[in-house]
Amino acid sequence: MGDILASAAQRLEASGADCVLIGTNTMHRVAPQVRSAIGVPLLHIADVTADAILAQGLNKVGLLGTRFTMEQPFYVDCLKARGIEVVVPDEAGRTEVHRIIFEELCQGSVRPESRVALQAICAGLAGQGGDAPALPWWSFFRSKTLLLNTLG
């Protein structure tokens, strides 16, 4: 996948793009490969997330996202490099968040019981000292109502 995205980024650069971004959190797994293949800046979503977290004066957040985003270092390490401590749900919580994203959110809805589960997961993260949940997947930001109804 890294080769495919790097090639696409090179084509964007050759077409005159001033910068490149990757439109999905999980594919940031290959961001270093893409960044090294181009001469224009790669805007990393974790950097933008870190900017927003720091602008709010937060220093410890609970991270919710796909299993890959929560478990692999590509996202967490970017936040940590900016001085942000990250907590993630336990195994059961990660499994449930991942399921909700792919089985519900990506289909355009979230069931009421899943909203309750997400609220409980966020409460668990707050219990670990998280200042706020960091919700890096675009679908929650796509719908302000969904975000407010989910988190309470």
C-alpha positions in Angstrom: 0.0 0.0 0.0 2.9 2.3 0.7 4.1 2.1 -2.9 0.6 2.9 -4.2 0.2 5.9 -2.0 3.8 7.1 -2.7 3.2 6.8 -6.4 -0.1 8.8 -6.1 1.7 11.4 -4.1 4.4 11.8 -6.7 1.8 12.2 -9.4 0.1 14.9 -7.3 3.4 16.7 -6.8 4.2 16.4 -10.5 0.7 18.0 -11.2 1.6 21.0 -9.1 0.4 20.2 -5.6 1.9 22.3 -2.9 1.4 19.6 -0.3 -0.1 16.1 0.0 -2.4 14.6 2.6 -3.6 11.1 3.3 -7.4 11.0 3.7 -7.6 8.2 6.2 -6.0 7.7 9.6 -5.1 4.1 9.1 -3.1 4.7 5.9 -0.9 7.0 7.9 0.9 3.8 8.7 2.8 4.4 5.5 3.3 8.1 5.9 7.1 7.9 6.3 7.3 6.0 2.9 5.1 8.6 1.2 6.9 11.5 2.8 10.3 10.2 1.6 9.0 9.8 -1.9 8.0 13.5 -2.4 9.6 16.9 -2.2 6.5 18.8 -1.0 5.2 18.6 2.6 3.0 15.7 3.7 0.4 17.0 6.1 0.1 14.3 8.8 -3.3 14.0 10.4 -1.8 13.2 13.8 0.1 16.6 13.7 -3.1 18.4 13.0 -4.8 16.5 15.8 -1.9 17.3 18.1 -2.2 21.0 17.2 -5.9 20.9 18.2 -5.2 19.1 21.4 -2.4 21.5 22.4 -4.5 24.5 21.4 -7.1 23.4 24.0 -4.4 23.2 26.7 -4.7 19.4 27.0 -1.8 17.1 27.6 -3.3 13.6 28.0 -6.0 12.3 25.7 -7.9 9.0 25.2 -7.5 7.8 21.7 -10.4 6.2 19.8 -10.1 5.0 16.3 -9.7 1.8 14.2 -7.8 -1.0 15.9 -4.8 -0.1 13.8 -4.8 3.5 14.9 -5.2 2.6 18.6 -2.7 -0.3 18.6 0.1 0.5 16.2 2.6 3.3 16.9 2.2 5.4 13.8 -0.4 7.7 15.4 0.4 7.4 19.1 4.1 8.1 18.6 3.3 11.4 16.7 1.2 12.6 19.6 3.8 11.5 22.1 6.5 13.4 20.1 4.5 16.5 20.7 4.4 15.9 24.5 0.9 14.5 24.5 0.3 11.4 26.7 -2.1 8.9 25.1 -4.4 6.3 26.7 -6.3 3.7 24.7 -9.2 1.5 25.7 -8.6 -2.1 27.0 -8.8 -5.0 24.5 -12.6 -5.3 24.8 -13.0 -1.5 24.3 -10.7 -1.4 21.3 -12.6 -4.3 19.7 -15.9 -2.5 20.3 -14.7 0.8 18.9 -13.3 -0.9 15.8 -16.6 -2.8 15.3 -18.7 0.4 15.7 -16.5 2.3 13.2 -16.7 -0.4 10.5 -20.1 -2.0 11.1 -22.0 1.2 11.9 -20.3 4.5 11.4 -19.0 3.5 7.9 -22.6 2.5 7.1 -23.9 5.9 8.2 -25.5 5.2 11.5 -24.7 4.3 15.1 -27.1 2.3 17.2 -28.3 3.7 20.6 -26.5 0.8 22.4 -23.3 1.6 20.6 -23.5 5.2 21.7 -23.9 4.0 25.3 -20.9 1.7 24.8 -18.8 4.6 23.5 -19.8 6.8 26.4 -18.7 4.0 28.8 -15.4 3.6 26.9 -14.8 7.4 27.1 -15.6 7.3 30.8 -13.0 4.5 31.2 -10.4 6.7 29.4 -11.3 9.6 31.7 -10.7 7.2 34.6 -7.2 6.7 33.3 -6.6 10.4 33.4 -7.4 11.4 29.9 -8.4 15.1 29.6 -10.6 14.4 26.6 -11.2 11.8 24.0 -9.2 12.3 20.8 -11.5 11.1 18.0 -9.3 10.9 14.9 -11.6 9.3 12.5 -13.4 11.6 10.1 -16.9 10.2 10.5 -17.4 11.6 14.0 -16.3 15.0 12.8 -18.6 14.7 9.8 -21.6 14.8 12.0 -21.6 17.3 14.9 -24.9 15.9 16.1 -23.5 12.4 16.1 -20.5 13.5 18.1 -22.5 15.4 20.7 -25.0 12.5 21.0 -22.3 9.9 21.3 -20.2 11.6 23.9 -23.0 13.0 26.0 
